[in-house]
């Protein structure tokens, strides 16, 4: 018998009877599904927002411990059971839970039921609060790593301080020159004031440091390249890490040769000084360390909707200044809400001195934010933060002078975060851009990119290889192939956008790792999605003869996917004429009505659906991730030397 599981089930039995029974039944059903369907990925994923988690497992002492003991690992906002996990512990747990499940039939009367339900909800809320507070405590402790003198020395050695100082002087001279020129022109007076304010308020060296960090030092990684064939990989699953310096290990599979490539997500800034790669967590972690190494009063800022950045205290401005190293952006706190379309809730800043809830600096939608702040009561959060700050500022070696300075600074900051109705703020009229770091698909999946058209425009030459043109697109590999009639490859293009003439509606390549499916779909805020492929007969002696399209589509809840093909014909008067033919069925459509055309445009429009996820109900090229060699679309165009 597994000793750990036995202990956790004993803990489960010590809960109030209804809480125990509810949790036991959920765990037992979960084990049963996985044991009966071990290859079904969907049963191995548990979303933390699931009511079974929030209302039945979290309130029960021992329940979550059982999940982690049988192999579940935390992966963002969900738990997942890797396929490598042994099923032996699931069988053991199911056996241990049998007595709890059998007692489920003993129910209480209706009044007792209502009382227990209220108690369960309260316990769930308290459990979520405790978890939130534990995270705050851990992150507050972690930032003390930046105060290690040896680590700061290592950080200073990687910074090209002399070169940055030279560039700083060059930048300063340019600003001074611009200011002098601007003062000679009354029309540029406001611009002069802006530049002068910038010179006085923002450390120019810091601007150079940020630019160097973004473009010369650190590297963004969505998915690592294959170590065998050096092509793109796609995320597969998470491997638990036993290394305290590594939060988790991501497993990515090569889209071509299927090799699994591991990408460790290191949390130790000392290691990251060497690896110099990652996503926003790694970027903010290292940049904050570099700022502390250069004696800036810096703190790490964590947004629970999944982003991190840095804040620097400006002595001349008497305020904290927002700095996002991933974006090379300074002092644009509303960027996330207005540019990235983030739905904010909690934003917490951590420094060597204090913890601070800085949410209100980053939002102008206070009412919307308050609705999303459900992890704890505002009073409890305030009291908890205050207790952490008092403990840190009363610790051994913390000077009274520093404490008084930090308290005064905090009061000033709190006043600065007040927003008064009908009084414009200095940031309100700024123009904010959407996110730039990360692939377009990654940003679209997170809702941090708009539905604007992708800046791609490509036209295929269908006469390049003779009288036959066969184009294939593979959704799983996310690549195009132009093949000869005998099957050998003539051309290849990676990424679906590379072969398009135009696209609208925030179309992105979505991979469902739980359902093991891939497809193209539109963004959540787009009413429709639109794609167009353009083709041209550049050989003056050839014309289109026949056209054939085979494409896979899937729709749910009355969503629509509509195809059309346009043929453009030359005329005697050198004026082109065109016809548009609706494609009634895309799984196998052939027409000879395009004979004589010199150009073709194939368009597809995705629309409709139901509810909040209507955008996902029209799926183009939906395919199983296992079907790597199956084309999702085939366009076959035959050419001839005669128009008729």
GUPA-752714 format. One line per field, with one value per residue (C-alpha): residue number from 1; residue in one letter; x, z, y. Coordinates in steps of 0.05 Angstrom, whole numbers, plus 5000, padded with zeros to 4 digits. Layout:
BEGIN
pos = (NUM/...)
code = (A/...)
east = (X/...)
up = (Z/...)
north = (Y/...)
end
This chain:
BEGIN
pos = (1/2/3/4/5/6/7/8/9/10/11/12/13/14/15/16/17/18/19/20/21/22/23/24/25/26/27/28/29/30/31/32/33/34/35/36/37/38/39/40/41/42/43/44/45/46/47/48/49/50/51/52/53/54/55/56/57/58/59/60/61/62/63/64/65/66/67/68/69/70/71/72/73/74/75/76/77/78/79/80/81/82/83/84/85/86/87/88/89/90/91/92/93/94/95/96/97/98/99/100/101/102/103/104/105/106/107/108/109/110/111/112/113/114/115/116/117/118/119/120/121/122/123/124/125/126/127/128/129/130/131/132/133/134/135/136/137/138/139/140/141/142/143/144/145/146/147/148/149/150/151/152/153/154/155/156/157/158/159/160/161/162/163/164/165/166/167/168/169/170/171/172/173/174/175/176/177/178/179/180/181/182/183/184/185/186/187/188/189/190/191/192/193/194/195/196/197/198/199/200/201/202/203/204/205/206/207/208/209/210/211/212/213/214/215/216/217/218/219/220/221/222/223/224/225/226/227/228/229/230/231/232/233/234/235/236/237/238/239/240/241/242/243/244/245/246/247/248/249/250/251/252/253/254/255/256/257/258/259/260/261/262/263/264/265/266/267/268/269/270/271/272/273/274/275/276/277/278/279/280/281/282/283/284/285/286/287/288/289/290/291/292/293/294/295/296/297/298/299/300/301/302/303/304/305/306/307/308/309/310/311/312/313/314/315/316/317/318/319/320/321/322/323/324/325/326/327/328/329/330/331/332/333/334/335/336/337/338/339/340/341/342/343/344/345/346/347/348/349/350/351/352/353/354/355/356/357/358/359/360/361/362/363/364/365/366/367/368/369/370/371/372/373/374/375/376/377/378/379/380/381/382/383/384/385/386/387/388/389/390/391/392/393/394/395/396/397/398/399/400/401/402/403/404/405/406/407/408/409/410/411/412/413/414/415/416/417/418/419/420/421/422/423/424/425/426/427/428/429/430/431/432/433/434/435/436/437/438/439/440/441/442/443/444/445/446/447/448/449/450/451/452/453/454/455/456/457/458/459/460/461/462/463/464/465/466/467/468/469/470/471/472/473/474/475/476/477/478/479/480/481/482/483/484/485/486/487/488/489/490/491/492/493/494/495/496/497/498/499/500/501/502/503/504/505/506/507/508/509/510/511/512/513/514/515/516/517/518/519/520/521/522/523/524/525/526/527/528/529/530/531/532/533/534/535/536/537/538/539/540/541/542/543/544/545/546/547/548/549/550/551/552/553/554/555/556/557/558/559/560/561/562/563/564/565/566/567/568/569/570/571/572/573/574/575/576/577/578/579/580/581/582/583/584/585/586/587/588/589/590/591/592/593/594/595/596/597/598/599/600/601/602/603/604/605/606/607/608/609/610/611/612/613/614/615/616/617/618/619/620/621/622/623/624/625/626/627/628/629/630/631/632/633/634/635/636/637/638/639/640/641/642/643/644)
code = (X/X/X/X/X/X/X/X/X/X/X/X/X/X/X/X/X/X/X/X/X/X/X/X/X/X/X/X/X/X/X/X/X/X/X/X/X/X/X/X/X/X/X/X/X/X/X/X/X/X/X/X/X/X/X/X/X/X/X/X/X/X/X/X/X/X/X/X/X/X/X/X/X/X/X/X/X/X/X/X/X/X/X/X/X/X/X/X/X/X/X/X/X/X/X/X/X/X/X/X/X/X/X/X/X/X/X/X/X/X/X/X/X/X/X/X/X/X/X/X/X/X/X/X/X/X/X/X/X/X/X/X/X/X/X/X/X/X/X/X/X/X/X/X/X/X/X/X/X/X/X/X/X/X/X/X/X/X/X/X/X/X/X/X/X/X/X/X/X/X/X/X/X/X/X/X/X/X/X/X/X/X/X/X/X/X/X/X/X/X/X/X/X/X/X/X/X/X/X/X/X/X/X/X/X/X/X/X/X/X/X/X/X/X/X/X/X/X/X/X/X/X/X/X/X/X/X/X/X/X/X/X/X/X/X/X/X/X/X/X/X/X/X/X/X/X/X/X/X/X/X/X/X/X/X/X/X/X/X/X/X/X/X/X/X/X/X/X/X/X/X/X/X/X/X/X/X/X/X/X/X/X/X/X/X/X/X/X/X/X/X/X/X/X/X/X/X/X/X/X/X/X/X/X/X/X/X/X/X/X/X/X/X/X/X/X/X/X/X/X/X/X/X/X/X/X/X/X/X/X/X/X/X/X/X/X/X/X/X/X/X/X/X/X/X/X/X/X/X/X/X/X/X/X/X/X/X/X/X/X/X/X/X/X/X/X/X/X/X/X/X/X/X/X/X/X/X/X/X/X/X/X/X/X/X/X/X/X/X/X/X/X/X/X/X/X/X/X/X/X/X/X/X/X/X/X/X/X/X/X/X/X/X/X/X/X/X/X/X/X/X/X/X/X/X/X/X/X/X/X/X/X/X/X/X/X/X/X/X/X/X/X/X/X/X/X/X/X/X/X/X/X/X/X/X/X/X/X/X/X/X/X/X/X/X/X/X/X/X/X/X/X/X/X/X/X/X/X/X/X/X/X/X/X/X/X/X/X/X/X/X/X/X/X/X/X/X/X/X/X/X/X/X/X/X/X/X/X/X/X/X/X/X/X/X/X/X/X/X/X/X/X/X/X/X/X/X/X/X/X/X/X/X/X/X/X/X/X/X/X/X/X/X/X/X/X/X/X/X/X/X/X/X/X/X/X/X/X/X/X/X/X/X/X/X/X/X/X/X/X/X/X/X/X/X/X/X/X/X/X/X/X/X/X/X/X/X/X/X/X/X/X/X/X/X/X/X/X/X/X/X/X/X/X/X/X/X/X/X/X/X/X/X/X/X/X/X/X/X/X/X/X/X/X/X/X/X/X/X/X/X/X/X/X/X/X/X/X/X/X/X/X/X/X)
east = (5000/5026/5041/5032/4965/4942/4958/4923/4860/4860/4864/4804/4764/4774/4734/4661/4620/4589/4655/4689/4637/4636/4711/4716/4666/4701/4768/4739/4705/4768/4809/4757/4756/4831/4838/4784/4809/4884/4898/4842/4878/4814/4808/4879/4865/4831/4816/4822/4760/4719/4665/4687/4753/4729/4668/4687/4762/4792/4749/4770/4835/4876/4839/4888/4945/4917/4917/4989/5010/4981/5021/4981/5023/5003/5004/4981/4906/4899/4926/4950/4971/5030/5024/5088/5054/5043/4971/4988/4976/4908/4887/4910/4873/4808/4811/4823/4765/4715/4689/4678/4640/4595/4575/4554/4482/4474/4446/4422/4356/4346/4362/4427/4444/4436/4479/4533/4532/4543/4599/4631/4630/4660/4715/4730/4737/4782/4824/4832/4851/4903/4933/4935/4968/5019/5038/5047/5091/5134/5144/5160/5214/5240/5257/5309/5350/5366/5401/5455/5521/5556/5497/5495/5569/5557/5500/5544/5596/5546/5526/5568/5568/5620/5585/5518/5547/5574/5506/5474/5517/5500/5426/5432/5467/5412/5358/5393/5401/5327/5307/5348/5319/5249/5253/5267/5201/5138/5097/5142/5139/5096/5142/5201/5168/5156/5228/5256/5210/5234/5307/5295/5250/5275/5345/5374/5422/5362/5333/5398/5399/5328/5343/5406/5369/5313/5353/5422/5420/5356/5317/5243/5224/5154/5177/5249/5276/5285/5354/5355/5328/5326/5253/5194/5165/5097/5080/5059/5058/5092/5142/5148/5216/5251/5301/5281/5314/5267/5192/5174/5199/5159/5160/5155/5148/5182/5130/5173/5213/5171/5231/5212/5252/5253/5250/5265/5230/5283/5264/5334/5361/5433/5420/5382/5443/5473/5413/5388/5322/5250/5184/5159/5174/5247/5254/5226/5265/5333/5319/5299/5363/5405/5370/5385/5457/5462/5433/5365/5309/5272/5216/5184/5111/5066/4999/4959/4929/4999/5050/5109/5149/5192/5181/5236/5231/5248/5277/5265/5193/5179/5140/5147/5157/5131/5183/5167/5232/5196/5166/5221/5168/5175/5120/5058/5019/4953/4985/4960/4887/4881/4933/4933/4859/4876/4820/4859/4846/4906/4974/5023/5093/5150/5214/5265/5225/5151/5093/5044/4978/4990/4929/4899/4959/4945/4870/4817/4761/4758/4687/4704/4767/4731/4683/4742/4776/4747/4808/4799/4765/4797/4804/4840/4887/4904/4916/4958/5002/5011/5032/5085/5112/5116/5153/5203/5214/5222/5272/5343/5388/5332/5346/5294/5313/5298/5232/5209/5230/5192/5129/5128/5141/5085/5035/5055/5045/4976/4954/4983/4940/4875/4834/4782/4720/4719/4791/4836/4899/4966/4962/4890/4904/4964/4960/4975/4999/4982/5033/5093/5130/5110/5083/5018/4983/5008/4984/4917/4905/4917/4871/4929/4928/4875/4835/4870/4895/4961/5014/5025/5013/5036/5015/5031/5058/5018/5056/5124/5130/5092/5020/5002/5000/4986/4987/4979/4971/4982/4950/4988/5056/5032/5065/5052/5079/5077/5086/5097/5046/5093/5093/5162/5165/5178/5168/5157/5133/5126/5069/4999/5006/5064/5020/4963/4946/4905/4872/4824/4790/4851/4855/4904/4931/4900/4926/4882/4930/4874/4833/4895/4868/4893/4856/4850/4798/4782/4796/4747/4728/4720/4651/4681/4747/4770/4827/4848/4898/4919/4946/4974/4992/5056/5073/5042/5028/4988/4918/4875/4839/4808/4805/4797/4793/4792/4791/4770/4722/4684/4627/4586/4523/4503/4570/4587/4647/4635/4683/4687/4735/4745/4772/4803/4806/4845/4805/4821/4817/4867/4813/4806/4739/4722/4671/4659/4638/4609/4640/4582/4623/4696/4711/4716/4698/4716/4698/4716/4682/4749/4779/4821/4833/4902/4889/4850/4831/4804/4769/4738/4697/4686/4627/4570/4571/4538/4554/4620/4661/4624/4692/4713/4653/4678/4742/4782/4825/4808/4854/4880/4951/4967/4952/5017/5019/4947/4937/4883/4875/4893/4887/4897/4900/4910/4935/4931/4959/4891/4837/4779)
up = (5000/4982/5048/5022/4989/5052/5094/5046/5043/5120/5117/5069/5118/5173/5135/5148/5119/5059/5040/5046/5004/4949/4943/4946/4890/4844/4855/4845/4780/4755/4769/4736/4672/4665/4680/4629/4576/4589/4521/4524/4535/4557/4620/4640/4642/4701/4695/4761/4744/4742/4796/4817/4837/4868/4904/4919/4920/4947/5011/5027/5064/5030/4963/4924/4957/4928/4858/4862/4892/4833/4785/4768/4758/4757/4687/4689/4703/4699/4726/4678/4685/4639/4597/4629/4697/4725/4732/4792/4841/4808/4820/4892/4904/4873/4920/4981/4962/4954/5026/5018/4952/4982/5039/4991/4992/5064/5053/5102/5099/5056/5109/5126/5053/5045/5107/5081/5012/5044/5086/5025/4987/5046/5052/4978/4983/5043/5009/4948/4993/5029/4964/4938/5002/5000/4929/4951/5009/4965/4912/4966/4992/4923/4906/4962/4914/4877/4940/4937/4929/4891/4843/4832/4815/4763/4735/4728/4689/4633/4624/4574/4621/4583/4516/4547/4579/4512/4479/4537/4525/4451/4467/4516/4465/4414/4464/4481/4408/4394/4454/4430/4360/4387/4429/4365/4337/4375/4342/4373/4442/4469/4438/4470/4538/4528/4509/4567/4615/4588/4598/4669/4691/4658/4669/4599/4618/4638/4568/4537/4585/4565/4491/4498/4540/4489/4425/4443/4507/4518/4470/4467/4460/4442/4426/4418/4351/4340/4361/4303/4242/4269/4249/4289/4348/4381/4455/4478/4554/4619/4657/4732/4754/4817/4810/4856/4806/4751/4757/4704/4640/4576/4525/4452/4392/4326/4271/4221/4253/4317/4363/4434/4455/4528/4547/4622/4651/4699/4756/4783/4753/4760/4710/4665/4660/4620/4582/4565/4538/4558/4561/4602/4669/4652/4620/4679/4728/4697/4680/4752/4776/4729/4754/4827/4807/4781/4846/4817/4868/4827/4840/4804/4783/4774/4739/4757/4686/4666/4654/4692/4686/4727/4763/4779/4832/4802/4853/4808/4793/4863/4834/4809/4734/4694/4650/4606/4582/4534/4496/4507/4536/4591/4630/4594/4651/4612/4555/4580/4589/4527/4480/4498/4517/4583/4634/4697/4768/4814/4800/4857/4862/4903/4926/4981/5024/5013/4977/4943/4907/4846/4805/4805/4768/4709/4700/4685/4691/4766/4767/4718/4757/4823/4794/4778/4846/4880/4910/4977/5011/5000/5075/5083/5026/5056/5125/5097/5056/5116/5160/5109/5104/5179/5186/5132/5157/5229/5211/5238/5202/5172/5190/5221/5172/5113/5144/5152/5081/5052/5092/5066/4996/5001/5024/4966/4919/4946/4936/4865/4847/4863/4801/4806/4760/4703/4716/4658/4673/4639/4608/4583/4515/4497/4439/4462/4417/4422/4445/4400/4435/4421/4358/4329/4344/4417/4426/4393/4437/4498/4471/4470/4395/4354/4295/4246/4181/4182/4141/4091/4016/3972/3902/3877/3806/3781/3715/3747/3743/3678/3663/3730/3797/3861/3927/3993/4062/4126/4188/4238/4207/4191/4123/4048/3995/3920/3892/3823/3795/3813/3886/3895/3929/3887/3939/4014/4058/4134/4170/4141/4133/4085/4029/4037/3997/4054/4120/4168/4234/4275/4245/4283/4285/4346/4376/4426/4465/4507/4446/4402/4346/4305/4262/4240/4273/4283/4344/4402/4387/4311/4280/4221/4195/4123/4083/4010/3969/3902/3841/3776/3709/3693/3631/3574/3534/3588/3616/3669/3645/3706/3780/3838/3913/3970/4040/4109/4150/4215/4243/4307/4329/4261/4247/4174/4129/4059/4000/3933/3875/3829/3759/3725/3649/3599/3545/3476/3501/3556/3608/3654/3668/3725/3750/3820/3831/3898/3922/3945/3977/3994/4006/3931/3883/3809/3755/3683/3684/3697/3630/3601/3667/3682/3755/3811/3880/3930/3991/4053/4107/4177/4216/4264/4324/4392/4458/4486/4445/4379/4348/4359/4325/4254/4247/4183/4167/4233/4238/4290/4313/4297/4222/4206/4134/4117/4074/4102/4035/3964/3906/3838/3777/3706/3652/3577/3518/3492/3522/3496)
north = (5000/5069/5105/5175/5160/5124/5186/5233/5191/5189/5266/5264/5221/5273/5325/5341/5283/5319/5352/5285/5248/5301/5302/5226/5216/5267/5234/5164/5183/5216/5153/5109/5150/5151/5077/5059/5108/5117/5148/5200/5266/5302/5261/5278/5354/5388/5463/5499/5540/5475/5475/5405/5436/5501/5472/5399/5387/5452/5451/5380/5370/5316/5319/5361/5324/5259/5290/5312/5245/5205/5248/5311/5374/5447/5477/5550/5551/5475/5409/5356/5283/5267/5204/5181/5177/5107/5083/5040/5098/5112/5040/5046/5111/5084/5025/5069/5113/5056/5063/5137/5128/5075/5121/5176/5150/5171/5241/5293/5331/5393/5445/5409/5407/5482/5493/5447/5480/5548/5520/5488/5553/5589/5536/5540/5616/5611/5558/5602/5660/5619/5596/5668/5692/5636/5657/5729/5707/5663/5717/5768/5721/5706/5779/5779/5737/5803/5829/5775/5814/5758/5752/5827/5825/5771/5813/5875/5835/5819/5892/5933/5993/6034/6026/6043/6105/6129/6118/6154/6216/6213/6209/6267/6311/6296/6314/6379/6396/6382/6425/6484/6479/6471/6534/6574/6551/6572/6518/6466/6495/6438/6386/6421/6417/6343/6328/6370/6335/6268/6287/6309/6252/6189/6164/6162/6107/6065/6076/6050/5991/5972/5977/5934/5883/5876/5874/5849/5808/5769/5724/5709/5635/5612/5542/5518/5494/5420/5397/5347/5384/5455/5467/5493/5454/5457/5451/5382/5375/5395/5353/5364/5390/5367/5424/5482/5530/5507/5517/5466/5434/5443/5387/5410/5364/5378/5389/5351/5295/5289/5294/5317/5378/5399/5473/5484/5545/5569/5615/5628/5693/5668/5612/5659/5704/5646/5618/5689/5663/5653/5689/5748/5714/5703/5772/5811/5767/5782/5855/5870/5837/5880/5943/5924/5908/5979/6005/6026/6020/5967/5918/5860/5868/5807/5809/5747/5746/5722/5776/5806/5871/5919/5985/6035/6089/6156/6205/6265/6245/6219/6160/6089/6084/6025/5989/5929/5897/5850/5909/5961/6007/6059/6094/6067/6033/6031/5991/5924/5945/5989/5961/5887/5884/5850/5838/5856/5834/5834/5866/5859/5891/5861/5896/5885/5933/5918/5886/5934/5923/5968/5947/6016/6046/6000/6007/6059/6006/6001/5973/5917/5900/5896/5845/5799/5807/5745/5711/5745/5804/5872/5880/5814/5830/5898/5869/5812/5858/5904/5845/5823/5894/5903/5837/5856/5927/5904/5849/5847/5897/5938/6011/6056/6112/6065/6044/6116/6132/6071/6087/6159/6134/6085/6138/6181/6122/6106/6178/6177/6116/6152/6166/6221/6220/6270/6291/6270/6231/6242/6172/6175/6206/6163/6115/6044/5988/5915/5864/5852/5795/5724/5693/5719/5653/5655/5727/5713/5652/5696/5751/5800/5816/5850/5823/5870/5842/5804/5840/5785/5785/5728/5707/5636/5627/5568/5563/5560/5484/5470/5454/5423/5460/5421/5459/5423/5453/5412/5442/5398/5414/5485/5483/5488/5440/5449/5379/5348/5300/5243/5266/5297/5365/5427/5482/5488/5545/5544/5579/5586/5662/5656/5631/5681/5743/5773/5755/5790/5775/5756/5686/5643/5572/5538/5473/5436/5393/5362/5341/5331/5374/5433/5483/5555/5599/5672/5714/5719/5791/5783/5777/5740/5714/5719/5688/5696/5656/5688/5652/5678/5646/5685/5644/5685/5622/5585/5592/5559/5497/5462/5478/5430/5444/5394/5425/5400/5443/5433/5476/5474/5511/5538/5570/5580/5570/5597/5588/5625/5625/5685/5679/5739/5737/5780/5814/5841/5913/5898/5905/5846/5814/5768/5717/5692/5620/5597/5532/5490/5436/5444/5371/5359/5416/5417/5468/5482/5551/5583/5563/5618/5654/5683/5697/5661/5684/5633/5662/5631/5666/5640/5667/5650/5605/5608/5641/5667/5618/5628/5645/5573/5541/5552/5511/5511/5450/5415/5354/5306/5320/5247/5258/5293/5268/5283/5347/5393/5428/5409/5458/5425/5471/5445/5492/5491/5531/5551/5596/5554)
end
